[in-house]
Amino acid sequence: MPLLAGALLGGLEEGRRLELERVGELLGLLFQIKDDEIGLFGDERETGKPVGSDIREGKKTIFHAAIARRCPASELERIRALWGSPDIRDSDVRSILDSMERHGVRAEVAALTDSIAARAREIASERAYPFLADLLAYSLERSR
């Protein structure tokens, strides 16, 4: 929305406004995926939140959807029982994170992130929006 608001206030032609809107959507998606990743795998000292906080809170993130697709039924049943449970232990959270690694969830999400970033980068460079490169880099590299 901030990109679109600036484009509207600046009188940018409709075609370029639509491009900025699309890049803004892609950047917002990247930001949220990275936020989900940090919530699961981030460093507690940097984030100020415990590792796996999204699991503890029962958040239905892209990682949650991916583990549901990739995990065998018996393992998934256990994960679903633990996800958002008020009684979840640190060892349970670690087990779920290990399952995500083992079943390629983190790699799947990383590949999706790379694809979205490539599209955002393509649109931004085609239309010479160099300031978007900084926003893209921030979204991809942040750790908290």
ZAKELO-772476 format. One line per 3 residues: number of its first residue (from 0); their letters; for each residue x, y, z of N, C-alpha, C. Coordinates in Angstrom, 3 decimals, padded with zeros to 6 digits. Layout:
NUM	a	X/Y/Z/X/Y/Z/X/Y/Z | ...
END
This chain:
0	mpl	000.802/-001.199/000.000/000.000/000.000/000.000/000.851/001.273/000.000 | 001.971/001.320/000.743/002.764/002.542/000.711/003.286/002.865/-000.695 | 003.685/001.831/-001.445/004.159/002.063/-002.808/003.036/002.602/-003.681
3	lag	001.874/002.001/-003.555/000.729/002.442/-004.344/000.298/003.850/-003.957 | 000.299/004.152/-002.677/-000.073/005.501/-002.230/000.891/006.533/-002.799 | 002.183/006.231/-002.744/003.169/007.150/-003.311/002.979/007.331/-004.807
6	all	002.675/006.238/-005.493/002.463/006.311/-006.945/001.242/007.154/-007.284 | 000.176/006.970/-006.508/-001.038/007.759/-006.743/-000.805/009.230/-006.455 | -000.164/009.517/-005.324/000.102/010.910/-004.966/001.067/011.574/-005.945
9	ggl	001.986/010.768/-006.471/002.959/011.296/-007.423/002.456/011.364/-008.855 | 001.241/010.883/-009.091/000.659/010.950/-010.430/001.262/009.967/-011.417 | 001.778/008.868/-010.948/002.369/007.869/-011.831/001.287/007.260/-012.719
12	eeg	001.616/007.054/-013.981/000.641/006.503/-014.928/000.162/005.121/-014.470 | -001.040/004.754/-014.894/-001.688/003.548/-014.397/-000.865/002.274/-014.611 | -000.268/002.108/-015.762/000.525/000.905/-016.030/001.669/000.743/-015.045
15	rrl	002.350/001.828/-014.772/003.467/001.769/-013.812/002.961/001.608/-012.383 | 001.806/002.198/-012.084/001.201/002.004/-010.756/000.883/000.529/-010.532 | 000.342/-000.128/-011.546/000.013/-001.544/-011.426/001.269/-002.385/-011.216
18	ele	002.359/-002.005/-011.876/003.633/-002.708/-011.668/004.115/-002.535/-010.225 | 004.052/-001.305/-009.740/004.461/-001.058/-008.355/003.566/-001.806/-007.373 | 002.288/-001.858/-007.679/001.365/-002.590/-006.817/001.757/-004.076/-006.786
21	rvg	002.084/-004.636/-007.935/002.483/-006.046/-008.002/003.786/-006.275/-007.234 | 004.759/-005.406/-007.411/006.014/-005.544/-006.675/005.754/-005.415/-005.174 | 004.893/-004.493/-004.796/004.551/-004.324/-003.386/003.921/-005.582/-002.803
24	ell	003.047/-006.218/-003.573/002.446/-007.482/-003.119/003.509/-008.551/-002.938 | 004.425/-008.649/-003.889/005.499/-009.640/-003.811/006.404/-009.368/-002.607 | 006.743/-008.094/-002.399/007.585/-007.737/-001.246/006.866/-008.036/000.072
27	gll	005.581/-007.777/000.120/004.810/-008.074/001.328/004.770/-009.568/001.605 | 004.612/-010.350/000.559/004.612/-011.804/000.699/005.973/-012.295/001.192 | 007.035/-011.769/000.609/008.383/-012.136/001.056/008.608/-011.761/002.511
30	fqi	008.167/-010.597/002.884/008.332/-010.144/004.268/007.633/-011.105/005.225 | 006.399/-011.519/004.881/005.644/-012.415/005.751/006.284/-013.799/005.818 | 006.736/-014.324/004.689/007.394/-015.633/004.694/008.645/-015.581/005.557
33	kdd	009.421/-014.519/005.418/010.629/-014.377/006.234/010.257/-014.255/007.715 | 009.194/-013.537/008.004/008.735/-013.405/009.385/008.362/-014.778/009.958 | 007.694/-015.579/009.151/007.337/-016.940/009.577/008.593/-017.778/009.816
36	eig	009.562/-017.664/008.929/010.814/-018.407/009.084/011.540/-017.994/010.369 | 011.602/-016.709/010.611/012.264/-016.203/011.817/011.527/-016.687/013.065 | 010.204/-016.705/013.008/009.421/-017.182/014.135/009.663/-018.646/014.460
39	lfg	010.070/-019.411/013.465/010.333/-020.829/013.679/011.803/-021.124/013.952 | 012.665/-020.528/013.158/014.071/-020.915/013.180/015.013/-019.803/013.642 | 014.457/-018.668/014.031/015.286/-017.524/014.390/016.073/-017.716/015.673
42	der	017.006/-016.833/015.877/017.841/-016.828/017.073/017.109/-016.051/018.168 | 016.830/-016.711/019.283/016.099/-016.080/020.380/016.745/-014.785/020.850 | 018.075/-014.735/020.825/018.774/-013.517/021.280/018.494/-012.341/020.361
45	etg	018.251/-012.612/019.087/017.964/-011.534/018.135/016.477/-011.195/018.086 | 015.631/-012.222/018.125/014.196/-011.992/017.954/013.484/-011.609/019.235 | 014.038/-012.036/020.376/013.367/-011.792/021.641/012.192/-012.738/021.877
48	kpv	012.018/-013.699/020.965/010.944/-014.690/021.090/011.576/-016.078/021.101 | 010.925/-017.026/021.771/011.476/-018.379/021.775/011.410/-019.012/020.382 | 012.389/-019.867/020.079/012.385/-020.609/018.822/011.082/-021.386/018.738
51	gsd	010.480/-021.383/017.562/009.234/-022.119/017.384/008.022/-021.407/017.931 | 008.109/-020.109/018.119/006.994/-019.368/018.721/005.705/-019.523/017.910 | 005.807/-019.617/016.592/004.600/-019.778/015.778/003.950/-021.141/016.014
54	ire	004.760/-022.157/016.313/004.217/-023.484/016.639/003.481/-023.398/017.970 | 004.132/-022.773/018.938/003.533/-022.645/020.276/002.204/-021.891/020.212 | 002.146/-020.882/019.342/000.940/-020.055/019.224/-000.099/-020.653/018.283
57	gkk	000.254/-021.746/017.595/-000.687/-022.400/016.696/-000.927/-021.662/015.395 | 000.020/-020.845/014.973/-000.151/-020.071/013.743/-000.097/-020.983/012.523 | -001.003/-020.740/011.606/-001.075/-021.513/010.367/-000.287/-020.762/009.285
60	tif	000.986/-021.047/009.225/001.890/-020.366/008.304/002.109/-021.212/007.054 | 002.884/-020.689/006.138/003.251/-021.442/004.948/004.042/-022.699/005.333 | 004.795/-022.619/006.410/005.535/-023.787/006.892/004.562/-024.857/007.397
63	haa	003.524/-024.438/008.060/002.499/-025.367/008.542/001.846/-026.070/007.360 | 001.476/-025.323/006.340/000.842/-025.917/005.159/001.787/-026.897/004.462 | 003.057/-026.540/004.379/004.023/-027.401/003.701/004.264/-028.696/004.464
66	iar	004.348/-028.637/005.785/004.570/-029.877/006.550/003.333/-030.767/006.432 | 002.166/-030.176/006.352/000.935/-030.964/006.198/000.928/-031.714/004.861 | 001.519/-031.141/003.832/001.587/-031.791/002.518/002.678/-032.850/002.448
69	rcp	003.778/-032.622/003.141/004.976/-033.442/002.960/005.142/-034.573/003.980 | 004.466/-034.481/005.068/004.692/-035.389/006.192/003.824/-036.645/006.075 | 004.349/-037.811/006.441/003.518/-039.015/006.492/002.392/-038.841/007.508
72	ase	001.284/-039.505/007.258/000.081/-039.332/008.075/000.325/-039.556/009.565 | 001.047/-040.588/009.915/001.265/-040.876/011.340/002.048/-039.762/012.028 | 003.040/-039.237/011.342/003.835/-038.142/011.905/003.022/-036.848/011.934
75	ler	002.235/-036.648/010.898/001.412/-035.443/010.815/000.379/-035.405/011.941 | -000.160/-036.536/012.292/-001.129/-036.597/013.394/-000.500/-036.073/014.694 | 000.728/-036.482/014.948/001.437/-036.023/016.139/001.698/-034.523/016.074
78	ira	002.139/-034.048/014.909/002.419/-032.616/014.733/001.150/-031.799/014.962 | 000.044/-032.237/014.392/-001.218/-031.503/014.561/-001.660/-031.470/016.023 | -001.403/-032.555/016.744/-001.774/-032.603/018.164/-000.932/-031.623/018.987
81	lwg	000.306/-031.420/018.561/001.209/-030.534/019.304/001.078/-029.071/018.902 | 000.754/-028.821/017.633/000.740/-027.463/017.078/-000.277/-026.611/017.840 | 000.204/-025.627/018.567/-000.666/-024.721/019.316/-001.099/-025.256/020.669
84	spd	-000.578/-026.412/021.048/-000.931/-026.993/022.343/-000.331/-026.163/023.477 | -001.120/-025.887/024.514/-000.570/-025.137/025.656/000.467/-025.947/026.441 | 000.480/-027.263/026.223/001.406/-028.143/026.950/002.660/-028.504/026.158
87	ird	002.864/-027.879/025.028/004.001/-028.244/024.180/005.323/-027.950/024.891 | 006.237/-028.883/024.785/007.555/-028.747/025.412/008.572/-028.299/024.361 | 009.696/-027.794/024.829/010.774/-027.394/023.920/011.196/-028.560/023.037
90	sdv	011.254/-029.753/023.593/011.661/-030.934/022.816/010.646/-031.247/021.718 | 009.361/-030.978/021.961/008.333/-031.179/020.937/008.505/-030.186/019.792 | 008.779/-028.944/020.154/009.011/-027.912/019.141/010.218/-028.302/018.288
93	rsi	011.297/-028.717/018.944/012.508/-029.133/018.239/012.214/-030.306/017.299 | 011.387/-031.233/017.748/011.009/-032.384/016.936/010.249/-031.950/015.672 | 009.345/-030.997/015.823/008.593/-030.491/014.664/009.532/-029.779/013.706
96	lds	010.431/-028.963/014.233/011.398/-028.272/013.370/012.289/-029.272/012.651 | 012.692/-030.321/013.351/013.491/-031.375/012.717/012.705/-032.063/011.601 | 011.420/-032.283/011.825/010.564/-032.882/010.787/010.497/-031.977/009.560
99	mer	010.409/-030.687/009.801/010.378/-029.749/008.676/011.656/-029.856/007.852 | 012.771/-029.929/008.518/014.051/-030.067/007.807/014.103/-031.402/007.065 | 013.761/-032.462/007.756/013.852/-033.815/007.206/012.956/-034.004/005.973
102	hgv	011.788/-033.383/005.989/010.836/-033.549/004.891/010.943/-032.451/003.827 | 011.957/-031.625/003.923/012.226/-030.628/002.887/011.335/-029.402/002.910 | 010.679/-029.156/004.031/009.792/-027.995/004.125/010.575/-026.697/003.996
105	rae	011.648/-026.609/004.735/012.431/-025.370/004.704/012.997/-025.126/003.309 | 013.439/-026.186/002.643/013.964/-026.063/001.279/012.860/-025.664/000.301 | 011.662/-026.218/000.476/010.534/-025.862/-000.390/010.194/-024.383/-000.257
108	vaa	010.130/-023.923/000.985/009.795/-022.523/001.223/010.911/-021.610/000.706 | 012.153/-022.032/000.851/013.281/-021.248/000.329/013.198/-021.140/-001.195 | 012.830/-022.217/-001.863/012.692/-022.185/-003.324/011.559/-021.249/-003.735
111	ltd	010.462/-021.284/-003.004/009.351/-020.368/-003.284/009.786/-018.926/-003.068 | 010.504/-018.683/-001.993/011.011/-017.346/-001.698/011.915/-016.860/-002.828 | 012.806/-017.718/-003.290/013.699/-017.352/-004.395/012.910/-017.003/-005.652
114	sia	011.864/-017.761/-005.925/011.032/-017.515/-007.102/010.305/-016.173/-007.001 | 009.744/-015.901/-005.846/009.037/-014.627/-005.641/010.021/-013.467/-005.724 | 011.184/-013.630/-005.113/012.201/-012.575/-005.148/012.665/-012.315/-006.580
117	ara	012.835/-013.366/-007.355/013.275/-013.205/-008.748/012.238/-012.411/-009.540 | 010.970/-012.703/-009.321/009.912/-011.973/-010.030/009.899/-010.497/-009.600 | 010.018/-010.242/-008.314/010.044/-008.856/-007.830/011.249/-008.115/-008.397
120	rei	012.400/-008.786/-008.396/013.629/-008.193/-008.929/013.479/-007.884/-010.424 | 012.850/-008.793/-011.138/012.635/-008.622/-012.583/011.763/-007.404/-012.873 | 010.660/-007.297/-012.181/009.764/-006.154/-012.390/010.474/-004.858/-012.027
123	ase	011.155/-004.853/-010.885/011.832/-003.632/-010.427/012.931/-003.209/-011.398 | 013.706/-004.160/-011.901/014.810/-003.782/-012.792/014.320/-003.417/-014.181 | 013.265/-004.071/-014.658/012.707/-003.740/-015.973/012.250/-002.292/-016.031
126	ray	011.699/-001.821/-014.937/011.128/-000.479/-014.926/011.980/000.526/-014.160 | 013.201/000.127/-013.844/014.152/001.032/-013.181/013.606/001.590/-011.869 | 013.289/000.703/-010.969/012.904/001.073/-009.613/014.034/000.634/-008.690
129	pfl	015.176/001.310/-008.728/016.328/000.848/-007.942/016.087/000.844/-006.433 | 015.236/001.724/-005.930/014.982/001.767/-004.488/014.342/000.465/-003.995 | 013.697/-000.262/-004.905/013.070/-001.517/-004.512/014.096/-002.615/-004.239
132	adl	015.277/-002.488/-004.826/016.327/-003.473/-004.564/016.697/-003.475/-003.081 | 016.719/-002.296/-002.461/017.019/-002.220/-001.031/015.919/-002.871/-000.191 | 014.672/-002.639/-000.554/013.560/-003.261/000.166/013.587/-004.778/000.008
135	lay	013.906/-005.228/-001.190/013.991/-006.659/-001.451/015.120/-007.290/-000.642 | 016.276/-006.658/-000.664/017.423/-007.181/000.102/017.091/-007.235/001.584 | 016.467/-006.212/002.097/016.093/-006.190/003.511/015.144/-007.350/003.832
138	sle	014.140/-007.533/002.992/013.161/-008.590/003.226/013.798/-009.976/003.241 | 014.796/-010.170/002.419/015.424/-011.474/002.309/016.500/-011.727/003.372 | 017.153/-010.663/003.825/018.318/-010.832/004.698/018.035/-010.613/006.176
141	rsr	016.876/-010.090/006.511/016.631/-009.759/007.918/016.601/-011.026/008.784 | 016.942/-010.833/010.034/016.973/-011.965/010.965/016.118/-011.714/012.200 | 015.388/-010.619/012.209/014.453/-010.355/013.305/013.328/-009.486/012.854
END
